[in-house]
Amino acid sequence: MSAKIISGTEIRKQILEEIKAEVTEIKEKHGIVPGLVTILVGQNPASISYVTLKIKTANQLGFHEIQDDQSPDISEEDLLGLIDKYNNDDSIHGILVQLPLPKHIDEKKILNAIDPDKDVDGFHPVNVGRLMIGGDEVRFPPCTPAGIQEMIVRTGVETSGAEAVVVGRSNIVGKPIANMMLQKGPGANSTVTVVHTRTKDLAAHCKRADILIVAAGVPGLVKPEWIKPGACVIDVGVNRVGEKPSVKNPGRMVAILRGDVDFDAAKEIAGSITPVPGGVGPMTITMLMKNTLKALKMSAGIA
Ligand code: GUN
């Protein structure tokens, strides 16, 4: 039997409607709206397209949005000054510095300068620590792991006592999602294994997984025979494997994207599975909006 396809595009739509309703209600009751600044340094094409989408989504939701584009030559000192300005701007509740930054800027220094209460990416060490403690301590879960957990919950997959296997140990996906799945609480309480490039028998671990979360960045890494029948498979990989002519814009080329899992074969074995594209991808920006709304509520003392 074919797996249930977990559509990030559909789940995004539901969550954005929920956020929009809450933004409208807060605006009516309190006269305030969430404020988000996106700082883009330079003109990396992938960064431009991510930031454009973030701005578009924020505007659709009625957020106060500032797009702060900076030259690739901006000094570290000037960028730190800019962050300080937004840290002290009461109309701004979320600060996002698009990564990667040019080589002459110390990324860690910049991320650490963001007020943890405005760190809607969840990358500041204070928020990483809060996530590790779990429960009420958590402020801003990083957006991609938060999106993954939301998809699992909204699909109705049982996480309590489930064997969750995470492939990949990055700071922005693997480590935080592993941590989130093992916490006490809804959408968690799983028994978590993290596997990585030095793991001896990747296949054996994957075969045990009731929930398999793959964030390795290697196209087709997970073979269909590694998937336990009925498992929930979350494919975080978005790998560009070539180009094809665009259907929407004749004469232009678009990237051919492939996940870390062989989707066509895996969907015949899994119980539920995310496609690439249209799976985890659309969830990341959605959760950024959710974190920004939370930042506003925290700063205004709205429950
Ligand atoms: N670059 C790629 N993904 C992200 C993200 O989630 N946040 C930021 N700030 N930069 C990114």
Boltz pocket constraint, residues with backbone or C-beta under 6 A from the ligand:
constraints:
  - pocket:
      binder: B
      contacts: [[A, 50], [A, 96], [A, 97], [A, 98], [A, 99], [A, 100], [A, 121], [A, 143], [A, 284]]
      max_distance: 6.0
